[in-house]
Amino acid sequence: MPGTPRRAFGDWRSRRPFWGGLLLALGGAEILLTQKASVKVILHVGAQGLAGYLLPALMLLCGLLILFNPAQRLFYSLTGVLLSLGTWLTSNLGGFFIGLLLGCVGSSLAFGWLPDQEPRRRRRRRRGKARAEPRPAERAAVPHPLRQRAGEPG
């Protein structure tokens, strides 16, 4: 059934760096949640209190922008990784390392995403079909020049 919501979501997800944006947004949300921890758990409080809320909020925003505006993914992912690294100083060691790692990994995934690459399932099917087809006789009969040993006739 091509019109199912699951199929529509899969098509939407395949046209954007979904996992990168999601991980970056989750990293920002996790850091924001650690800001609400009790005073006994908080490791860093001071003049950077506003930055402790601002950086993870911007991480969350960058993650959402990667999902909904993938054309600008390079800028958002670079900004996201810088914000993630900035939370090391401002937000309880980057949300106790969890939010920091989620933000850096998500930003890296978004940065490395290629928009014009065909989906993985289609590539696997095409490779499987290419392996199943027999090679043409003329290609198999001509030896490759790099595979010839010295002194053997061509």
N, C-alpha and C positions, 0 to 999 in steps of 0.2 A: 504494500500500500504506500505509494509515493507521497500522499498528502498527510501522513501522520505527523503529529507534533515532534515526535522523536527524530524522524527523518529530517524535518525542517531545522531542528536544533543542531543536528549533526552537520548539515550543510552550512549553517551559519558559523558553527565552530571551526569548520575546515577552512574558512576564508579569513581567519585571523589568528594571532598567536595566543590562543585561548589559555593554555596552561601557564604561560609566562605571566599574562595579565592577572590570572586568578591567584597565582602564588604571590605576586607582588602585592595585590590587594589584601590577601590573607595575612601577609607579613605586617602590613600597616595596621590592620585591625588587631592583630595579636599584640603589637606594641602599644596601641591605644588602650587595650584591656589591661596590660600590666601597669599602665599609669594609674589605674584605679585601684591598685593593690593597697593593702593596709600599710601603715607607716612602718611596721616592723619588717616588711618585705622590701620596701623601697630602698634602693641602694644610693640613689643620687637625687638630691633636692637642692635647689639653689636658684641663682639668677637665671638659669636656663630653663626654668619651669615652663615658660611659653613655648620655647623651642621643643620641649619634650612632648608637647601636644601637636605642634605645627608640623614637624617632620613626618611623623607617622600618618597624620591626616593627608599630607601631600603624597605620601607613598600610596595610600589607599586611592587617592584621586588619580595618580599616574596609572595604577593598575586598572582602574575602570576606564580611563581614557585609552589605554592599550586595547581593551576589549571592544570599545565602541568607536574608536577612530584608529584603526590599524595602519593607516597611511603614514601617520606620524610616530610609529613605534620606535624608531631609532632615538628620537629626542626624548620620548617618555622613558625608554629603558635606560638611557644614560643618566637622566635625571633621577630615576628610581634607584639606581645603584648608588649614586652619590648620596641621596637621602638615606638609604639603608645604612651606608657606612657612617653617616652623620649621627644616626641614632645610637651608635656605640657610646658617644659622649653625653648625649642629652636624655636618653630614655632607658634607664636601667640596663645598661650594657646591651642595647638593641633588643629589649624585650627578653632578657636572659638568653641571648644568642639565637633563640628560635625565630623571632621576627626578622632579625638581621640576616640569618641564613635564607629564610623564605624570600625575603626581598632581593637578595643578591642572586639567588638561583632563578627566580622569576624574571628578573631584569635580563639576565644572561640568555634565558630561553627566548624572551621576546626580541632581543637584539639579533639572535641567530636565526630567527624564523625567516623563511623565504616565501614570499607571497605567490610566486608563479610556479611553484613546485606542485606537481600533481599529487593527489592523496596517495598514501602508502598502499592502500588496498589495490588500487589500479596498477601501481608499479609492481606489486607482487604478482598479480595476475599476468601482466605482460612478460615478466621474467620467467614465470612458469611456462607460458606458451612458447617463449623463445627456446627454453631448454628442451621442451618436448619435440620441437620441430627438428628433423634431421638436417645436418649441414649440407649445403650444396657440394656435389662431387668435385667441381672445379676448385672450390676454396680448400677442400681437404687435400687435394692432390698437390697443390703448390706449397712447397716448404717455406717456412718463415725464414728470412735471411738471418735473423738473430739466433735462431735455433740450430743453424748449420754448424757443424764442427769444422775446424780447420783441416784442409786436405781432402774433405769428402766432396764428391761431385754434387752439384746443385740439383 
